[in-house]
Amino acid sequence: MASGKLVLFDIPSREPCKSWSPNTLKTRLALNFKGIDYETEWIEYPDIAPKLAEAGVSPQTGELAPYTLPAVRLPSGKYVMNSASIITELEALKPTPPLIPNDQAQALVDVAYGLMVETWGSMRPLCMNRVARQVLNPASVEHFETARAERFGMSLAELEKKKGGEEAWAATKEGALKAARLLKQTEGPFFAGTQVTYADLVYVGCLQSVRRVGEDLFQRLVGYDESLEVLYNECKQWVERDSY
Ligand SMILES: N[C@@H](CCC(=O)N[C@@H](CS)C(=O)NCC(=O)O)C(=O)O
């Protein structure tokens, strides 16, 4: 059963197919950083649950859905879902270079998750409708729209129209400046100073996701503080492999 190569399950975009989800990007960036040999299997939204259930993965609680991506199949053949569990496995699989070298780095990861949730959360009205209209393949659009409309109590087009204006940008700016303040507390360019940790990849995954949705959105977001663009550029080498 085991192929020997790690498989990353990711959500495809329209052609040219590239990683776009803030959730899967953080795992992809970690694989790229560590130089782990992997291949990508692209899974459309409606196929995520059947695929993972068939592989024997137990459904989770406390997340957006019982089955979510990222998920990986480790070289041992074991399937792991959820980026938080996956990074632990990746650290064990290839300890060097480490991404969570100590407790302080773990604390920063928790902070970065919070920043990512805040940034992506405040940008939802600006991004979600574009994800449905411009990023996803037709095979995923209906699932995405139905699930998100249930969650927001309105269609994504309405969400964009009603909440995707300056109000969303004001909340986004607040979150971005919070990230920038943390970055500037150290000598930089990373959250832990001169050492890259998983916290950086979590936040840069989010920045890259915004970029995939719209260059205009990305430019305004990183334009809030120079430290954000510096962080992005320092991590860019691990963003580049995004299509296979
Ligand atoms: N905290 C989870 C979040 C994963 C998540 O929500 N993934 C989304 C993709 S962006 C998903 O798979 N959603 C499935 C669905 O909406 O049915 C992680 O980091 O792995």
The ligand as a MOL file (V3000), in Angstrom:
LIG
                    3D

  0  0  0     0  0            999 V3000
M  V30 BEGIN CTAB
M  V30 COUNTS 20 19 0 0 0
M  V30 BEGIN ATOM
M  V30 1 N -7.7060 23.6280 11.2130 0
M  V30 2 C -7.7710 22.8200 10.0150 0
M  V30 3 C -8.6540 23.5260 8.9990 0
M  V30 4 C -8.7980 22.7490 7.7130 0
M  V30 5 C -9.9160 23.2840 6.8200 0
M  V30 6 O -10.8770 23.9100 7.2840 0
M  V30 7 N -9.8050 22.9910 5.5130 0
M  V30 8 C -10.8190 23.3510 4.5360 0
M  V30 9 C -10.1480 23.7800 3.2670 0
M  V30 10 S -9.7000 25.4660 3.2300 0
M  V30 11 C -11.6290 22.1330 4.1670 0
M  V30 12 O -11.0600 21.0970 3.8760 0
M  V30 13 N -12.9660 22.2170 4.1640 0
M  V30 14 C -13.7970 21.0970 3.7940 0
M  V30 15 C -15.2150 21.4990 3.5510 0
M  V30 16 O -15.5110 22.6910 3.6300 0
M  V30 17 O -15.9940 20.5940 3.2930 0
M  V30 18 C -6.3770 22.5650 9.4930 0
M  V30 19 O -5.5200 23.4580 9.6460 0
M  V30 20 O -6.1130 21.4920 8.9500 0
M  V30 END ATOM
M  V30 BEGIN BOND
M  V30 1 1 1 2
M  V30 2 1 2 3
M  V30 3 1 2 18
M  V30 4 1 3 4
M  V30 5 1 4 5
M  V30 6 2 5 6
M  V30 7 1 5 7
M  V30 8 1 7 8
M  V30 9 1 8 9
M  V30 10 1 8 11
M  V30 11 1 9 10
M  V30 12 2 11 12
M  V30 13 1 11 13
M  V30 14 1 13 14
M  V30 15 1 14 15
M  V30 16 2 15 16
M  V30 17 1 15 17
M  V30 18 2 18 19
M  V30 19 1 18 20
M  V30 END BOND
M  V30 END CTAB
M  END
